Amino acid sequence: MNLDGLIAFYPCHDLEATRNFYERDLCLQLVRDQGTCLIFKVAREAYVGFCQHTDNVPEHKGLIVTLLTEDVEGMYQRLRRLNIETEAPPKLNETFGIYHFFAHDPDGYRVEVQRFLEPL
């Protein structure tokens, strides 16, 4: 079977704040606004979606939205200029062979920006 892409959906509280963070701050392209769900293009056929529901958003302490880029440092500097708090500056993680940092989106999801030290 050949799959053509991926959309990972996450519940959110505030679509407008989520839209601002992913579209304006992280520069992801909004490809579909479905009223209660937003879908952003991450890569060629990879997307992340956020849906606002009337019920409570479940706890999501272990979930991470990871974005891959060669320019980890540039993304870090962009978020700092926008006064978006990060957990720490980018650092080398030898265990996983990555260079990365973490920030948080408006719903508290950890957003990791990383590059692999060796191609997948």
VMD Tcl script that builds the backbone (N, CA, C; Angstrom):
set m [mol new atoms 360]
animate dup $m
set s [atomselect $m all]
$s set {name element resname resid chain x y z} {
  {N N MET 1 A 0.845 -1.177 0.000}
  {CA C MET 1 A 0.000 0.000 0.000}
  {C C MET 1 A 0.892 1.243 0.000}
  {N N ASN 2 A 0.556 2.195 -0.835}
  {CA C ASN 2 A 1.278 3.460 -0.869}
  {C C ASN 2 A 0.428 4.537 -0.218}
  {N N LEU 3 A 0.960 5.163 0.810}
  {CA C LEU 3 A 0.271 6.281 1.450}
  {C C LEU 3 A 0.769 7.569 0.821}
  {N N ASP 4 A -0.066 8.590 0.818}
  {CA C ASP 4 A 0.280 9.829 0.148}
  {C C ASP 4 A 0.627 10.986 1.077}
  {N N GLY 5 A 0.415 10.833 2.371}
  {CA C GLY 5 A 0.715 11.933 3.261}
  {C C GLY 5 A 0.312 11.641 4.685}
  {N N LEU 6 A 0.387 12.668 5.516}
  {CA C LEU 6 A 0.081 12.531 6.929}
  {C C LEU 6 A -0.503 13.839 7.448}
  {N N ILE 7 A -1.579 13.728 8.218}
  {CA C ILE 7 A -2.104 14.854 9.005}
  {C C ILE 7 A -2.240 14.351 10.430}
  {N N ALA 8 A -1.583 15.012 11.360}
  {CA C ALA 8 A -1.744 14.704 12.780}
  {C C ALA 8 A -2.625 15.799 13.373}
  {N N PHE 9 A -3.749 15.396 14.000}
  {CA C PHE 9 A -4.681 16.363 14.577}
  {C C PHE 9 A -4.542 16.415 16.100}
  {N N TYR 10 A -4.664 17.626 16.633}
  {CA C TYR 10 A -4.596 17.863 18.072}
  {C C TYR 10 A -5.772 18.754 18.473}
  {N N PRO 11 A -6.372 18.494 19.613}
  {CA C PRO 11 A -7.425 19.390 20.092}
  {C C PRO 11 A -6.816 20.683 20.619}
  {N N CYS 12 A -7.590 21.770 20.536}
  {CA C CYS 12 A -7.094 23.046 21.063}
  {C C CYS 12 A -8.241 23.832 21.682}
  {N N HIS 13 A -7.881 24.833 22.485}
  {CA C HIS 13 A -8.860 25.695 23.149}
  {C C HIS 13 A -9.236 26.909 22.311}
  {N N ASP 14 A -8.254 27.508 21.642}
  {CA C ASP 14 A -8.433 28.810 21.009}
  {C C ASP 14 A -7.834 28.759 19.598}
  {N N LEU 15 A -8.702 28.642 18.598}
  {CA C LEU 15 A -8.222 28.528 17.218}
  {C C LEU 15 A -7.446 29.759 16.761}
  {N N GLU 16 A -7.872 30.933 17.167}
  {CA C GLU 16 A -7.189 32.157 16.726}
  {C C GLU 16 A -5.767 32.224 17.282}
  {N N ALA 17 A -5.589 31.916 18.559}
  {CA C ALA 17 A -4.245 31.904 19.143}
  {C C ALA 17 A -3.389 30.819 18.494}
  {N N THR 18 A -3.997 29.671 18.234}
  {CA C THR 18 A -3.283 28.578 17.572}
  {C C THR 18 A -2.885 28.990 16.161}
  {N N ARG 19 A -3.809 29.607 15.446}
  {CA C ARG 19 A -3.503 30.070 14.085}
  {C C ARG 19 A -2.349 31.063 14.099}
  {N N ASN 20 A -2.400 32.021 15.009}
  {CA C ASN 20 A -1.325 33.013 15.091}
  {C C ASN 20 A 0.022 32.353 15.358}
  {N N PHE 21 A 0.053 31.398 16.265}
  {CA C PHE 21 A 1.318 30.753 16.622}
  {C C PHE 21 A 1.895 29.974 15.440}
  {N N TYR 22 A 1.096 29.128 14.824}
  {CA C TYR 22 A 1.615 28.258 13.762}
  {C C TYR 22 A 1.792 28.988 12.433}
  {N N GLU 23 A 0.891 29.909 12.107}
  {CA C GLU 23 A 0.980 30.611 10.831}
  {C C GLU 23 A 1.929 31.807 10.917}
  {N N ARG 24 A 1.719 32.676 11.869}
  {CA C ARG 24 A 2.525 33.904 11.967}
  {C C ARG 24 A 3.887 33.643 12.584}
  {N N ASP 25 A 3.907 32.947 13.728}
  {CA C ASP 25 A 5.160 32.801 14.466}
  {C C ASP 25 A 6.069 31.718 13.892}
  {N N LEU 26 A 5.495 30.565 13.547}
  {CA C LEU 26 A 6.312 29.465 13.008}
  {C C LEU 26 A 6.351 29.456 11.477}
  {N N CYS 27 A 5.578 30.339 10.836}
  {CA C CYS 27 A 5.571 30.486 9.375}
  {C C CYS 27 A 5.087 29.240 8.628}
  {N N LEU 28 A 4.176 28.470 9.241}
  {CA C LEU 28 A 3.571 27.352 8.531}
  {C C LEU 28 A 2.419 27.881 7.680}
  {N N GLN 29 A 2.211 27.279 6.533}
  {CA C GLN 29 A 1.142 27.701 5.628}
  {C C GLN 29 A -0.180 27.071 6.046}
  {N N LEU 30 A -1.186 27.911 6.277}
  {CA C LEU 30 A -2.541 27.415 6.537}
  {C C LEU 30 A -3.124 26.979 5.196}
  {N N VAL 31 A -3.446 25.683 5.078}
  {CA C VAL 31 A -3.963 25.172 3.807}
  {C C VAL 31 A -5.466 24.899 3.849}
  {N N ARG 32 A -6.032 24.814 5.048}
  {CA C ARG 32 A -7.466 24.569 5.143}
  {C C ARG 32 A -7.985 25.106 6.459}
  {N N ASP 33 A -9.001 25.966 6.360}
  {CA C ASP 33 A -9.730 26.439 7.528}
  {C C ASP 33 A -11.116 25.830 7.435}
  {N N GLN 34 A -11.403 24.885 8.299}
  {CA C GLN 34 A -12.684 24.172 8.268}
  {C C GLN 34 A -13.670 24.717 9.309}
  {N N GLY 35 A -13.408 25.905 9.792}
  {CA C GLY 35 A -14.298 26.502 10.787}
  {C C GLY 35 A -13.888 26.132 12.199}
  {N N THR 36 A -13.962 24.864 12.537}
  {CA C THR 36 A -13.539 24.420 13.867}
  {C C THR 36 A -12.207 23.681 13.829}
  {N N CYS 37 A -11.637 23.516 12.644}
  {CA C CYS 37 A -10.317 22.870 12.497}
  {C C CYS 37 A -9.464 23.664 11.514}
  {N N LEU 38 A -8.186 23.750 11.822}
  {CA C LEU 38 A -7.203 24.383 10.943}
  {C C LEU 38 A -6.172 23.331 10.561}
  {N N ILE 39 A -5.752 23.335 9.287}
  {CA C ILE 39 A -4.724 22.407 8.833}
  {C C ILE 39 A -3.575 23.214 8.242}
  {N N PHE 40 A -2.369 22.958 8.758}
  {CA C PHE 40 A -1.161 23.652 8.335}
  {C C PHE 40 A -0.235 22.694 7.603}
  {N N LYS 41 A 0.365 23.172 6.533}
  {CA C LYS 41 A 1.335 22.370 5.794}
  {C C LYS 41 A 2.681 22.471 6.495}
  {N N VAL 42 A 3.288 21.308 6.751}
  {CA C VAL 42 A 4.595 21.256 7.394}
  {C C VAL 42 A 5.670 20.931 6.367}
  {N N ALA 43 A 5.385 19.996 5.491}
  {CA C ALA 43 A 6.329 19.572 4.462}
  {C C ALA 43 A 5.522 19.119 3.252}
  {N N ARG 44 A 6.192 18.536 2.284}
  {CA C ARG 44 A 5.566 18.187 1.012}
  {C C ARG 44 A 4.172 17.580 1.167}
  {N N GLU 45 A 4.029 16.519 1.890}
  {CA C GLU 45 A 2.717 15.911 2.128}
  {C C GLU 45 A 2.535 15.582 3.611}
  {N N ALA 46 A 2.997 16.478 4.459}
  {CA C ALA 46 A 2.848 16.314 5.907}
  {C C ALA 46 A 2.181 17.565 6.466}
  {N N TYR 47 A 1.173 17.334 7.300}
  {CA C TYR 47 A 0.361 18.426 7.820}
  {C C TYR 47 A 0.115 18.228 9.309}
  {N N VAL 48 A -0.190 19.324 9.981}
  {CA C VAL 48 A -0.620 19.257 11.369}
  {C C VAL 48 A -1.930 20.032 11.444}
  {N N GLY 49 A -2.893 19.455 12.170}
  {CA C GLY 49 A -4.198 20.087 12.285}
  {C C GLY 49 A -4.571 20.300 13.738}
  {N N PHE 50 A -5.361 21.340 13.977}
  {CA C PHE 50 A -5.838 21.654 15.320}
  {C C PHE 50 A -7.334 21.884 15.244}
  {N N CYS 51 A -8.073 21.222 16.128}
  {CA C CYS 51 A -9.532 21.324 16.148}
  {C C CYS 51 A -9.999 21.831 17.499}
  {N N GLN 52 A -10.881 22.826 17.453}
  {CA C GLN 52 A -11.458 23.362 18.674}
  {C C GLN 52 A -12.752 22.622 18.950}
  {N N HIS 53 A -12.845 22.062 20.136}
  {CA C HIS 53 A -14.023 21.300 20.531}
  {C C HIS 53 A -14.707 21.991 21.706}
  {N N THR 54 A -15.984 21.708 21.886}
  {CA C THR 54 A -16.713 22.325 22.987}
  {C C THR 54 A -16.402 21.652 24.320}
  {N N ASP 55 A -15.956 20.396 24.278}
  {CA C ASP 55 A -15.602 19.726 25.533}
  {C C ASP 55 A -14.161 20.057 25.909}
  {N N ASN 56 A -13.722 19.570 27.023}
  {CA C ASN 56 A -12.382 19.874 27.509}
  {C C ASN 56 A -11.301 19.246 26.639}
  {N N VAL 57 A -10.204 19.961 26.505}
  {CA C VAL 57 A -9.032 19.424 25.819}
  {C C VAL 57 A -8.341 18.487 26.800}
  {N N PRO 58 A -8.084 17.240 26.411}
  {CA C PRO 58 A -7.469 16.296 27.348}
  {C C PRO 58 A -6.042 16.679 27.696}
  {N N GLU 59 A -5.565 16.158 28.822}
  {CA C GLU 59 A -4.167 16.350 29.200}
  {C C GLU 59 A -3.278 15.829 28.082}
  {N N HIS 60 A -2.196 16.519 27.830}
  {CA C HIS 60 A -1.326 16.118 26.733}
  {C C HIS 60 A 0.141 16.311 27.078}
  {N N LYS 61 A 0.497 16.016 28.300}
  {CA C LYS 61 A 1.855 16.275 28.771}
  {C C LYS 61 A 2.927 15.535 27.980}
  {N N GLY 62 A 2.606 14.392 27.409}
  {CA C GLY 62 A 3.614 13.628 26.687}
  {C C GLY 62 A 3.664 13.899 25.193}
  {N N LEU 63 A 2.724 14.692 24.672}
  {CA C LEU 63 A 2.684 14.941 23.236}
  {C C LEU 63 A 3.671 16.026 22.841}
  {N N ILE 64 A 4.334 15.799 21.715}
  {CA C ILE 64 A 5.284 16.777 21.175}
  {C C ILE 64 A 4.998 16.939 19.693}
  {N N VAL 65 A 4.907 18.183 19.243}
  {CA C VAL 65 A 4.843 18.493 17.823}
  {C C VAL 65 A 6.273 18.817 17.413}
  {N N THR 66 A 6.882 17.968 16.587}
  {CA C THR 66 A 8.268 18.169 16.184}
  {C C THR 66 A 8.313 18.649 14.745}
  {N N LEU 67 A 8.980 19.776 14.549}
  {CA C LEU 67 A 9.161 20.356 13.222}
  {C C LEU 67 A 10.629 20.215 12.842}
  {N N LEU 68 A 10.893 19.755 11.628}
  {CA C LEU 68 A 12.257 19.544 11.162}
  {C C LEU 68 A 12.701 20.700 10.280}
  {N N THR 69 A 13.898 21.212 10.542}
  {CA C THR 69 A 14.481 22.266 9.717}
  {C C THR 69 A 16.000 22.207 9.848}
  {N N GLU 70 A 16.681 22.593 8.802}
  {CA C GLU 70 A 18.138 22.706 8.882}
  {C C GLU 70 A 18.525 23.955 9.671}
  {N N ASP 71 A 17.630 24.946 9.717}
  {CA C ASP 71 A 17.930 26.217 10.372}
  {C C ASP 71 A 17.318 26.303 11.768}
  {N N VAL 72 A 17.729 25.405 12.645}
  {CA C VAL 72 A 17.238 25.397 14.028}
  {C C VAL 72 A 17.566 26.724 14.705}
  {N N GLU 73 A 18.785 27.186 14.521}
  {CA C GLU 73 A 19.223 28.442 15.160}
  {C C GLU 73 A 18.385 29.622 14.670}
  {N N GLY 74 A 18.091 29.672 13.376}
  {CA C GLY 74 A 17.281 30.754 12.822}
  {C C GLY 74 A 15.870 30.755 13.394}
  {N N MET 75 A 15.272 29.576 13.532}
  {CA C MET 75 A 13.927 29.494 14.111}
  {C C MET 75 A 13.956 29.910 15.578}
  {N N TYR 76 A 14.986 29.498 16.288}
  {CA C TYR 76 A 15.113 29.883 17.691}
  {C C TYR 76 A 15.199 31.411 17.806}
  {N N GLN 77 A 16.043 32.028 16.984}
  {CA C GLN 77 A 16.194 33.490 17.030}
  {C C GLN 77 A 14.886 34.187 16.667}
  {N N ARG 78 A 14.150 33.646 15.706}
  {CA C ARG 78 A 12.858 34.225 15.328}
  {C C ARG 78 A 11.889 34.211 16.506}
  {N N LEU 79 A 11.768 33.067 17.169}
  {CA C LEU 79 A 10.838 32.967 18.293}
  {C C LEU 79 A 11.265 33.883 19.436}
  {N N ARG 80 A 12.548 33.990 19.689}
  {CA C ARG 80 A 13.017 34.889 20.755}
  {C C ARG 80 A 12.689 36.341 20.414}
  {N N ARG 81 A 12.871 36.729 19.129}
  {CA C ARG 81 A 12.519 38.102 18.717}
  {C C ARG 81 A 11.034 38.379 18.908}
  {N N LEU 82 A 10.211 37.336 18.780}
  {CA C LEU 82 A 8.762 37.474 18.964}
  {C C LEU 82 A 8.356 37.319 20.433}
  {N N ASN 83 A 9.344 37.230 21.314}
  {CA C ASN 83 A 9.115 37.066 22.755}
  {C C ASN 83 A 8.359 35.797 23.099}
  {N N ILE 84 A 8.586 34.748 22.305}
  {CA C ILE 84 A 8.006 33.440 22.605}
  {C C ILE 84 A 9.010 32.691 23.458}
  {N N GLU 85 A 8.550 32.286 24.621}
  {CA C GLU 85 A 9.435 31.621 25.573}
  {C C GLU 85 A 9.829 30.236 25.073}
  {N N THR 86 A 11.099 29.935 25.221}
  {CA C THR 86 A 11.602 28.601 24.911}
  {C C THR 86 A 12.134 27.996 26.199}
  {N N GLU 87 A 12.241 26.674 26.217}
  {CA C GLU 87 A 12.728 26.015 27.428}
  {C C GLU 87 A 14.213 26.259 27.641}
  {N N ALA 88 A 14.969 26.355 26.568}
  {CA C ALA 88 A 16.418 26.581 26.621}
  {C C ALA 88 A 16.882 26.859 25.193}
  {N N PRO 89 A 18.075 27.388 25.027}
  {CA C PRO 89 A 18.615 27.566 23.673}
  {C C PRO 89 A 18.820 26.207 22.994}
  {N N PRO 90 A 18.978 26.215 21.676}
  {CA C PRO 90 A 19.232 24.955 20.973}
  {C C PRO 90 A 20.471 24.258 21.537}
  {N N LYS 91 A 20.394 22.935 21.543}
  {CA C LYS 91 A 21.529 22.164 22.053}
  {C C LYS 91 A 21.644 20.840 21.312}
  {N N LEU 92 A 22.817 20.293 21.393}
  {CA C LEU 92 A 23.108 18.995 20.811}
  {C C LEU 92 A 22.606 17.907 21.744}
  {N N ASN 93 A 21.889 16.942 21.193}
  {CA C ASN 93 A 21.448 15.778 21.951}
  {C C ASN 93 A 22.088 14.564 21.283}
  {N N GLU 94 A 23.216 14.134 21.855}
  {CA C GLU 94 A 23.983 13.042 21.256}
  {C C GLU 94 A 23.242 11.713 21.321}
  {N N THR 95 A 22.406 11.532 22.334}
  {CA C THR 95 A 21.655 10.284 22.465}
  {C C THR 95 A 20.802 10.016 21.241}
  {N N PHE 96 A 20.127 11.054 20.735}
  {CA C PHE 96 A 19.237 10.893 19.589}
  {C C PHE 96 A 19.843 11.414 18.296}
  {N N GLY 97 A 21.048 11.968 18.354}
  {CA C GLY 97 A 21.696 12.473 17.153}
  {C C GLY 97 A 20.966 13.652 16.535}
  {N N ILE 98 A 20.567 14.614 17.395}
  {CA C ILE 98 A 19.814 15.775 16.916}
  {C C ILE 98 A 20.354 17.061 17.539}
  {N N TYR 99 A 20.035 18.170 16.917}
  {CA C TYR 99 A 20.256 19.504 17.449}
  {C C TYR 99 A 18.865 20.107 17.546}
  {N N HIS 100 A 18.456 20.616 18.740}
  {CA C HIS 100 A 17.047 20.972 18.923}
  {C C HIS 100 A 16.823 21.943 20.069}
  {N N PHE 101 A 15.568 22.445 20.123}
  {CA C PHE 101 A 15.077 23.208 21.267}
  {C C PHE 101 A 13.572 23.009 21.358}
  {N N PHE 102 A 13.008 23.423 22.493}
  {CA C PHE 102 A 11.570 23.294 22.733}
  {C C PHE 102 A 10.951 24.655 23.043}
  {N N ALA 103 A 9.733 24.839 22.558}
  {CA C ALA 103 A 8.888 25.982 22.921}
  {C C ALA 103 A 7.521 25.378 23.253}
  {N N HIS 104 A 6.553 26.229 23.566}
  {CA C HIS 104 A 5.189 25.765 23.852}
  {C C HIS 104 A 4.203 26.576 23.031}
  {N N ASP 105 A 3.181 25.897 22.502}
  {CA C ASP 105 A 2.154 26.615 21.752}
  {C C ASP 105 A 1.088 27.126 22.727}
  {N N PRO 106 A 0.073 27.842 22.245}
  {CA C PRO 106 A -0.930 28.421 23.147}
  {C C PRO 106 A -1.696 27.400 23.990}
  {N N ASP 107 A -1.734 26.144 23.566}
  {CA C ASP 107 A -2.427 25.111 24.343}
  {C C ASP 107 A -1.492 24.318 25.230}
  {N N GLY 108 A -0.228 24.708 25.270}
  {CA C GLY 108 A 0.727 24.030 26.133}
  {C C GLY 108 A 1.426 22.840 25.499}
  {N N TYR 109 A 1.141 22.566 24.207}
  {CA C TYR 109 A 1.870 21.487 23.548}
  {C C TYR 109 A 3.340 21.869 23.451}
  {N N ARG 110 A 4.202 20.900 23.709}
  {CA C ARG 110 A 5.628 21.140 23.489}
  {C C ARG 110 A 5.872 21.103 21.989}
  {N N VAL 111 A 6.521 22.117 21.484}
  {CA C VAL 111 A 6.881 22.187 20.073}
  {C C VAL 111 A 8.400 22.102 20.009}
  {N N GLU 112 A 8.868 21.045 19.387}
  {CA C GLU 112 A 10.311 20.828 19.250}
  {C C GLU 112 A 10.714 21.220 17.831}
  {N N VAL 113 A 11.772 21.992 17.728}
  {CA C VAL 113 A 12.352 22.321 16.431}
  {C C VAL 113 A 13.705 21.633 16.407}
  {N N GLN 114 A 13.925 20.797 15.377}
  {CA C GLN 114 A 15.148 19.999 15.386}
  {C C GLN 114 A 15.661 19.726 13.988}
  {N N ARG 115 A 16.912 19.328 13.952}
  {CA C ARG 115 A 17.489 18.754 12.736}
  {C C ARG 115 A 18.261 17.517 13.150}
  {N N PHE 116 A 18.238 16.523 12.283}
  {CA C PHE 116 A 19.010 15.315 12.521}
  {C C PHE 116 A 20.465 15.585 12.129}
  {N N LEU 117 A 21.394 15.058 12.903}
  {CA C LEU 117 A 22.802 15.239 12.578}
  {C C LEU 117 A 23.201 14.389 11.372}
  {N N GLU 118 A 22.494 13.283 11.173}
  {CA C GLU 118 A 22.685 12.438 9.989}
  {C C GLU 118 A 21.322 12.243 9.349}
  {N N PRO 119 A 21.249 12.243 8.012}
  {CA C PRO 119 A 19.956 12.086 7.333}
  {C C PRO 119 A 19.261 10.786 7.752}
  {N N LEU 120 A 17.942 10.804 7.729}
  {CA C LEU 120 A 17.163 9.598 8.029}
  {C C LEU 120 A 17.351 8.567 6.939}
}
mol reanalyze $m
mol bondsrecalc $m
mol representation Tube
mol addrep $m
